Amino acid sequence: MARKALKEKQKKKPKFSTRKYNRCKICGRPRGYLRKYGVCRVCFRELAHQGKIPGVKKASW
């Protein structure tokens, strides 16, 4: 889990556009971010397994 201070810091508009980075909308993780879905790989996997992402299904059981 990301620290609350880092989540709040990321929400502010950076002075320069190259300082912008993406965070997971659910847990705040900065790495393993999937732009198309707006979440990290860990949260994506959980949501896909629960069937909450339309059009995504598990490849093998």
Rosetta silent file (secondary structure, phi, psi, omega in degrees, C-alpha in Angstrom):
SEQUENCE: MARKALKEKQKKKPKFSTRKYNRCKICGRPRGYLRKYGVCRVCFRELAHQGKIPGVKKASW
SCORE:     score description
SCORE:     0.000 S_00000001
   1 L     0.000  140.012  178.954    0.000    0.000    0.000 S_00000001
   2 L   -78.790  148.083  176.836    1.181    3.461   -0.827 S_00000001
   3 L   -68.607  147.972 -177.227    1.635    6.000    1.915 S_00000001
   4 H   -60.002  -38.666 -179.288   -1.133    8.559    2.175 S_00000001
   5 H   -61.816  -39.146 -179.599    1.343   11.432    1.722 S_00000001
   6 H   -70.117  -36.217  177.523    2.559    9.997   -1.607 S_00000001
   7 H   -63.706  -44.184 -179.156   -1.015    9.556   -2.862 S_00000001
   8 H   -67.098  -39.731  179.539   -1.833   13.172   -2.025 S_00000001
   9 H   -61.870  -38.183 -178.302    1.424   14.416   -3.567 S_00000001
  10 H   -69.408  -28.038 -178.478    0.621   12.630   -6.822 S_00000001
  11 H   -70.337  -26.414 -179.881   -2.787   14.304   -7.074 S_00000001
  12 L   -69.063  148.234  178.109   -1.208   17.768   -7.244 S_00000001
  13 L   -74.347  125.258 -178.780   -0.440   19.149  -10.702 S_00000001
  14 L   -72.493  155.398  179.603    3.340   18.991  -11.286 S_00000001
  15 L   -65.016  -37.281  178.838    5.318   22.066  -12.237 S_00000001
  16 L  -121.452  141.655 -174.068    6.660   20.244  -15.294 S_00000001
  17 H   -64.802  -25.593 -179.030    4.693   17.682  -17.330 S_00000001
  18 H   -73.553  -12.046  178.578    7.530   15.125  -17.273 S_00000001
  19 H   -85.580   -5.432 -179.632    7.168   14.788  -13.509 S_00000001
  20 L   -73.409  140.457  175.050    3.670   13.339  -13.880 S_00000001
  21 L  -145.338  159.676 -175.329    3.257    9.629  -13.157 S_00000001
  22 L   -95.664  146.410  174.518    0.363    7.202  -12.882 S_00000001
  23 L  -132.012  151.271  177.106   -0.903    5.442   -9.777 S_00000001
  24 L   -61.390  135.931 -179.543   -3.459    2.706   -9.330 S_00000001
  25 L   -69.958  -22.680 -175.907   -6.906    4.150   -8.594 S_00000001
  26 L   -92.634  -55.995 -172.986   -7.580    1.445   -5.995 S_00000001
  27 L  -107.261  -14.630  178.364   -4.389    0.852   -4.016 S_00000001
  28 L    88.494    8.324 -178.684   -2.084    3.697   -5.137 S_00000001
  29 L   -67.451  129.740 -178.544    0.672    1.458   -6.488 S_00000001
  30 L   -85.837  -18.547 -177.544    2.952    3.382   -8.912 S_00000001
  31 L  -105.941  155.217  179.826    4.473    0.358  -10.682 S_00000001
  32 L    69.377   33.898 -175.878    2.814   -2.221  -12.901 S_00000001
  33 E   -85.092  131.563  177.018    0.170    0.311  -13.974 S_00000001
  34 E  -103.288  110.045 -175.356   -2.169   -0.587  -16.850 S_00000001
  35 L   -60.336  -40.781 -176.198   -3.233    2.617  -18.595 S_00000001
  36 L   -59.298  -34.399 -176.387   -6.214    1.114  -20.368 S_00000001
  37 L  -106.515  -17.031  178.298   -7.833    0.120  -17.069 S_00000001
  38 L    76.312   18.156  179.482   -6.336    2.686  -14.677 S_00000001
  39 E  -133.266  166.734  178.407   -5.263    0.070  -12.127 S_00000001
  40 E   -81.454  171.443 -177.083   -2.107   -1.855  -11.248 S_00000001
  41 H   -63.559  -34.215 -178.618   -1.477   -5.442  -12.301 S_00000001
  42 H   -68.122  -49.434  179.568   -2.363   -6.784   -8.844 S_00000001
  43 H   -66.877  -36.823  178.243   -5.760   -5.057   -8.679 S_00000001
  44 H   -59.718  -44.128 -178.673   -6.413   -5.881  -12.348 S_00000001
  45 H   -63.997  -42.201  178.923   -5.896   -9.551  -11.663 S_00000001
  46 H   -64.316  -45.131 -179.560   -8.242   -9.510   -8.665 S_00000001
  47 H   -65.805  -39.209  179.212  -10.972   -7.633  -10.563 S_00000001
  48 H   -65.720  -39.390 -179.993  -10.643   -9.905  -13.599 S_00000001
  49 H   -65.820  -34.408  179.024  -10.909  -12.989  -11.411 S_00000001
  50 H   -80.585   -9.667  179.075  -14.085  -11.610   -9.814 S_00000001
  51 L    80.032   24.090 -177.461  -15.501  -10.858  -13.280 S_00000001
  52 L   -91.543   -5.783  176.450  -15.779   -7.105  -12.671 S_00000001
  53 L  -108.743  112.141 -177.354  -13.910   -6.105  -15.846 S_00000001
  54 L   -66.150  137.857  177.974  -16.108   -6.691  -18.910 S_00000001
  55 L    86.551   -0.637 -179.575  -14.476   -8.539  -21.786 S_00000001
  56 L  -114.811  129.798  175.723  -11.654   -9.968  -19.672 S_00000001
  57 L  -137.645  157.470 -177.309  -11.564  -13.605  -18.656 S_00000001
  58 L   -70.721  137.839 -176.018   -8.951  -15.834  -17.134 S_00000001
  59 L   -71.971  -36.052  179.911   -6.896  -17.745  -19.695 S_00000001
  60 L  -142.984  153.204  179.832   -6.666  -20.959  -17.669 S_00000001
  61 L  -112.475    0.000    0.000   -8.283  -22.398  -14.568 S_00000001
